[in-house]
Amino acid sequence: MGPSRGKRCPHQRAVTALDPGGAFVAIERNYPPGSVVELRFKLSSSAERIVGTAVVRYGRKDKGIGVEFLEISDRHRRQIMDLVTRITHR
């Protein structure tokens, strides 16, 4: 992914909140704000893996981290937006 590639987060985790700008990742390990991490996850609506880098904006001890996407493809951002739109307009 180039020079801004973040620390790989090898822990099993779950994305519990998601929007086109970022996510909350449930993880026991806490990364300090400002850390750049690499995320890989799948949406329930697609078998394709979304890969990108994100910056940690905040952490909740033993609960997870809130991240803002730095590098994510436009196609993946649209897939996230489509999923969020479908869920919120049920």
ChimeraX attribute file (.defattr): number of C-alpha atoms within 10 A of each C-alpha:
attribute: neighborCount
match mode: 1-to-1
recipient: residues
	/A:1	11
	/A:2	5
	/A:3	5
	/A:4	13
	/A:5	15
	/A:6	18
	/A:7	14
	/A:8	12
	/A:9	15
	/A:10	9
	/A:11	9
	/A:12	8
	/A:13	16
	/A:14	13
	/A:15	18
	/A:16	10
	/A:17	12
	/A:18	17
	/A:19	16
	/A:20	18
	/A:21	14
	/A:22	19
	/A:23	18
	/A:24	21
	/A:25	19
	/A:26	20
	/A:27	20
	/A:28	15
	/A:29	16
	/A:30	16
	/A:31	22
	/A:32	13
	/A:33	14
	/A:34	12
	/A:35	14
	/A:36	23
	/A:37	21
	/A:38	20
	/A:39	22
	/A:40	15
	/A:41	14
	/A:42	13
	/A:43	15
	/A:44	8
	/A:45	10
	/A:46	10
	/A:47	9
	/A:48	11
	/A:49	12
	/A:50	18
	/A:51	16
	/A:52	19
	/A:53	22
	/A:54	26
	/A:55	22
	/A:56	22
	/A:57	17
	/A:58	18
	/A:59	20
	/A:60	14
	/A:61	12
	/A:62	11
	/A:63	13
	/A:64	21
	/A:65	24
	/A:66	21
	/A:67	25
	/A:68	18
	/A:69	20
	/A:70	18
	/A:71	16
	/A:72	17
	/A:73	12
	/A:74	10
	/A:75	10
	/A:76	17
	/A:77	18
	/A:78	12
	/A:79	17
	/A:80	20
	/A:81	16
	/A:82	14
	/A:83	18
	/A:84	15
	/A:85	12
	/A:86	10
	/A:87	9
	/A:88	7
	/A:89	6
	/A:90	5
